[in-house]
């Protein structure tokens, strides 16, 4: 079974999972947080290098205030409780998105988790928080414009690499595989630039039901795909041609 070097996940279906059980939506998010723990652990065990989870989108700010506040509390609690585990398992914590919009308490936990896990090198766990792909691209364009205004960059030097370097994901490789749960088949403003050549796998399981079995099934499907990156033959990550997998 091939293991993606960078796995990105759209964790969808918490609300539907809860509604099916006549529970409040937040109960679905709480159960979803347990799936996050399970999946992080399994990815680390299987040797995933980078795991990026879509935890809160720029659009999610428009949800009812009670749900937004509950999600923020869950995030804060997750970071406080999980940081020691991350350190013990060599997991470096990272975030992408517009941090300025997050409550101060969440920002503090993020800073602490980043600091405590800075020397971890087994896996990078990135949470996309207050994240939108279009917002990220717009912020990168603004950064380039400032550099030009200040005379530190020539507009002629803007290419795919200089642009990638101004995205929140500047230090991350592009995802090899994107999984979306709960049967929806959309990208929903996630990693718009970075998913250009990623394989997409859609799982019917709602996120609270997603665990090791579903993750391995997605990796099996990924292993059967032939990645050609727009070329004629399947290619490996290092650019060597292979017979196809
Ligand atoms: C999508 O389900 C999920 C979210 C908008 C939030 C994701 C949050 C978690 C998995 C829990 C907290 C995260 C961490 C990292 C501790 P939805 O509410 O859109 O579900 P629906 O489409 O069925 O309504």
Boltz pocket constraint, residues with backbone or C-beta under 6 A from the ligand:
constraints:
  - pocket:
      binder: B
      contacts: [[A, 11], [A, 12], [A, 13], [A, 14], [A, 15], [A, 16], [A, 17], [A, 28], [A, 29], [A, 30], [A, 32], [A, 33], [A, 36], [A, 54], [A, 55], [A, 56], [A, 57], [A, 60], [A, 71], [A, 74], [A, 75], [A, 78], [A, 127], [A, 207]]
      max_distance: 6.0
